[in-house]
Amino acid sequence: MAKAITSDNFEQLMAQGKPMVVDFWATWCGPCRMVGPFIEQLAEEYADSAIIGKVDVDQEQDLAVQFGVRNIPTILFIKGGQIVDKQIGAAPKAVLEQKLKAIL
């Protein structure tokens, strides 16, 4: 299951040193609901090698601002504390998985 990422736990998750996939989404966003199941599947499949989580932009506006998220869904791929790739808008699972594999 994808982790709920908040301002309170973001730094702790980052400190674990694993690559991260962070999905910025909202409950009212249709494309976000399309991508959501893919994020959940990746969270299960890559639980040992990456941290995969979701940020509800309505609840965590500070994180959205911190990362310059202007459109949702925005999925950030973070390695070594740096954003190394991103996906803006809905994408098939295969695209997200390819980006994840590139940072493992």
Helices and strands as residue ranges (DSSP letters): E 3-4, H 10-15, E 20-25, H 30-45, E 51-56, H 61-66, E 74-79, E 82-88, H 93-103
